[in-house]
Amino acid sequence: MRIAGAHRPIVKPDTDNYIKSTLDGLNGLLWEDDNQIVKIVAEKYYSDHPRVEIEVRDLNE
């Protein structure tokens, strides 16, 4: 049920901690500073292959 997405993790680490560390780590690589980010959609799932997936879109395009 967890792998299928029917049960979602509500345990630590918190989703916002994943977001903050990832965005800070990508400063100077994908953007100058994370203050340029205007929208974030974040979800936490159970997985046999834990990872962070990021999709970046340029609003000027």
Helices and strands as residue ranges (DSSP letters): H 15-25, G 34-36
